[in-house]
Amino acid sequence: MRGHKHHHSSDNHTIKELQEQITKLRADNEQLKKQLESK
């Protein structure tokens, strides 16, 4: 089933969500690094 590419307005929305998830993951990574270093 192709032809799912006519939702341009929702693309920006998902990109923003992905960017937010990436920043959250980066913060989690920093916390994990600190925990590993403190051991």
N, CA, C and O atoms as CSV, one atom per row, in Angstrom:
chain,resi,resn,atom,element,x,y,z
A,1,MET,N,N,0.846,-1.209,0.000
A,1,MET,CA,C,0.000,0.000,0.000
A,1,MET,C,C,0.875,1.249,0.000
A,1,MET,O,O,1.330,1.695,1.053
A,2,ARG,N,N,1.107,1.810,-1.182
A,2,ARG,CA,C,1.824,3.086,-1.218
A,2,ARG,C,C,0.817,4.209,-1.432
A,2,ARG,O,O,-0.388,3.971,-1.512
A,3,GLY,N,N,1.324,5.428,-1.522
A,3,GLY,CA,C,0.409,6.553,-1.661
A,3,GLY,C,C,0.048,7.112,-0.307
A,3,GLY,O,O,-1.034,7.667,-0.118
A,4,HIS,N,N,0.968,6.961,0.640
A,4,HIS,CA,C,0.733,7.485,1.986
A,4,HIS,C,C,1.455,8.806,2.184
A,4,HIS,O,O,1.627,9.263,3.314
A,5,LYS,N,N,1.884,9.427,1.074
A,5,LYS,CA,C,2.759,10.592,1.221
A,5,LYS,C,C,2.031,11.893,0.932
A,5,LYS,O,O,2.657,12.839,0.454
A,6,HIS,N,N,0.738,11.979,1.200
A,6,HIS,CA,C,0.108,13.279,0.998
A,6,HIS,C,C,-0.216,13.969,2.307
A,6,HIS,O,O,-1.119,14.803,2.354
A,7,HIS,N,N,0.498,13.642,3.366
A,7,HIS,CA,C,0.290,14.326,4.647
A,7,HIS,C,C,1.515,15.175,4.953
A,7,HIS,O,O,2.316,14.823,5.818
A,8,HIS,N,N,1.662,16.285,4.253
A,8,HIS,CA,C,2.858,17.100,4.460
A,8,HIS,C,C,2.803,17.851,5.780
A,8,HIS,O,O,3.837,18.086,6.405
A,9,SER,N,N,1.611,18.227,6.208
A,9,SER,CA,C,1.496,19.021,7.434
A,9,SER,C,C,1.911,18.203,8.652
A,9,SER,O,O,2.440,18.753,9.618
A,10,SER,N,N,1.676,16.895,8.613
A,10,SER,CA,C,2.004,16.067,9.772
A,10,SER,C,C,3.492,15.733,9.803
A,10,SER,O,O,4.006,15.309,10.838
A,11,ASP,N,N,4.193,15.918,8.679
A,11,ASP,CA,C,5.623,15.604,8.651
A,11,ASP,C,C,6.386,16.480,9.631
A,11,ASP,O,O,7.193,15.983,10.418
A,12,ASN,N,N,6.132,17.790,9.585
A,12,ASN,CA,C,6.824,18.694,10.503
A,12,ASN,C,C,6.559,18.294,11.945
A,12,ASN,O,O,7.454,18.353,12.789
A,13,HIS,N,N,5.339,17.891,12.221
A,13,HIS,CA,C,4.967,17.502,13.583
A,13,HIS,C,C,5.810,16.312,14.033
A,13,HIS,O,O,6.356,16.313,15.136
A,14,THR,N,N,5.912,15.303,13.182
A,14,THR,CA,C,6.662,14.110,13.570
A,14,THR,C,C,8.144,14.437,13.711
A,14,THR,O,O,8.813,13.893,14.590
A,15,ILE,N,N,8.665,15.312,12.864
A,15,ILE,CA,C,10.077,15.701,12.977
A,15,ILE,C,C,10.321,16.362,14.325
A,15,ILE,O,O,11.325,16.084,14.981
A,16,LYS,N,N,9.418,17.229,14.740
A,16,LYS,CA,C,9.568,17.876,16.053
A,16,LYS,C,C,9.558,16.825,17.152
A,16,LYS,O,O,10.357,16.891,18.086
A,17,GLU,N,N,8.660,15.862,17.044
A,17,GLU,CA,C,8.590,14.809,18.064
A,17,GLU,C,C,9.887,14.017,18.092
A,17,GLU,O,O,10.401,13.695,19.163
A,18,LEU,N,N,10.419,13.701,16.908
A,18,LEU,CA,C,11.678,12.956,16.847
A,18,LEU,C,C,12.798,13.758,17.490
A,18,LEU,O,O,13.606,13.205,18.236
A,19,GLN,N,N,12.854,15.057,17.208
A,19,GLN,CA,C,13.896,15.896,17.804
A,19,GLN,C,C,13.772,15.903,19.317
A,19,GLN,O,O,14.779,15.853,20.023
A,20,GLU,N,N,12.542,15.964,19.824
A,20,GLU,CA,C,12.348,15.943,21.280
A,20,GLU,C,C,12.817,14.616,21.855
A,20,GLU,O,O,13.462,14.578,22.903
A,21,GLN,N,N,12.488,13.521,21.161
A,21,GLN,CA,C,12.921,12.203,21.632
A,21,GLN,C,C,14.438,12.117,21.642
A,21,GLN,O,O,15.024,11.552,22.566
A,22,ILE,N,N,15.080,12.677,20.613
A,22,ILE,CA,C,16.544,12.636,20.532
A,22,ILE,C,C,17.152,13.394,21.706
A,22,ILE,O,O,18.098,12.913,22.329
A,23,THR,N,N,16.617,14.572,22.012
A,23,THR,CA,C,17.176,15.340,23.126
A,23,THR,C,C,16.974,14.589,24.435
A,23,THR,O,O,17.843,14.615,25.307
A,24,LYS,N,N,15.835,13.923,24.577
A,24,LYS,CA,C,15.594,13.137,25.798
A,24,LYS,C,C,16.597,11.994,25.885
A,24,LYS,O,O,17.173,11.742,26.944
A,25,LEU,N,N,16.802,11.302,24.761
A,25,LEU,CA,C,17.753,10.186,24.752
A,25,LEU,C,C,19.155,10.687,25.082
A,25,LEU,O,O,19.893,10.022,25.809
A,26,ARG,N,N,19.527,11.845,24.558
A,26,ARG,CA,C,20.857,12.387,24.847
A,26,ARG,C,C,20.994,12.674,26.334
A,26,ARG,O,O,22.030,12.385,26.932
A,27,ALA,N,N,19.961,13.235,26.925
A,27,ALA,CA,C,20.000,13.512,28.366
A,27,ALA,C,C,20.141,12.207,29.138
A,27,ALA,O,O,20.915,12.128,30.092
A,28,ASP,N,N,19.395,11.184,28.729
A,28,ASP,CA,C,19.509,9.879,29.393
A,28,ASP,C,C,20.928,9.344,29.256
A,28,ASP,O,O,21.482,8.804,30.213
A,29,ASN,N,N,21.522,9.492,28.066
A,29,ASN,CA,C,22.890,9.025,27.851
A,29,ASN,C,C,23.848,9.731,28.799
A,29,ASN,O,O,24.717,9.096,29.396
A,30,GLU,N,N,23.691,11.046,28.939
A,30,GLU,CA,C,24.570,11.798,29.843
A,30,GLU,C,C,24.450,11.259,31.258
A,30,GLU,O,O,25.455,11.085,31.947
A,31,GLN,N,N,23.228,10.994,31.692
A,31,GLN,CA,C,23.018,10.478,33.050
A,31,GLN,C,C,23.678,9.113,33.203
A,31,GLN,O,O,24.309,8.838,34.224
A,32,LEU,N,N,23.537,8.257,32.193
A,32,LEU,CA,C,24.150,6.928,32.253
A,32,LEU,C,C,25.666,7.054,32.316
A,32,LEU,O,O,26.316,6.341,33.082
A,33,LYS,N,N,26.230,7.947,31.525
A,33,LYS,CA,C,27.685,8.141,31.539
A,33,LYS,C,C,28.142,8.553,32.929
A,33,LYS,O,O,29.127,8.025,33.445
A,34,LYS,N,N,27.429,9.494,33.536
A,34,LYS,CA,C,27.803,9.961,34.874
A,34,LYS,C,C,27.722,8.812,35.876
A,34,LYS,O,O,28.588,8.671,36.739
A,35,GLN,N,N,26.677,7.994,35.756
A,35,GLN,CA,C,26.525,6.867,36.678
A,35,GLN,C,C,27.687,5.894,36.508
A,35,GLN,O,O,28.233,5.399,37.494
A,36,LEU,N,N,28.065,5.618,35.265
A,36,LEU,CA,C,29.165,4.683,35.017
A,36,LEU,C,C,30.479,5.264,35.529
A,36,LEU,O,O,31.301,4.537,36.087
A,37,GLU,N,N,30.683,6.558,35.344
A,37,GLU,CA,C,31.936,7.180,35.780
A,37,GLU,C,C,32.038,7.213,37.298
A,37,GLU,O,O,33.131,7.115,37.856
A,38,SER,N,N,30.904,7.351,37.960
A,38,SER,CA,C,30.934,7.482,39.424
A,38,SER,C,C,31.220,6.140,40.093
A,38,SER,O,O,31.591,6.103,41.266
A,39,LYS,N,N,31.050,5.037,39.363
A,39,LYS,CA,C,31.271,3.713,39.967
A,39,LYS,C,C,32.760,3.464,40.179
A,39,LYS,O,O,33.144,2.406,40.676
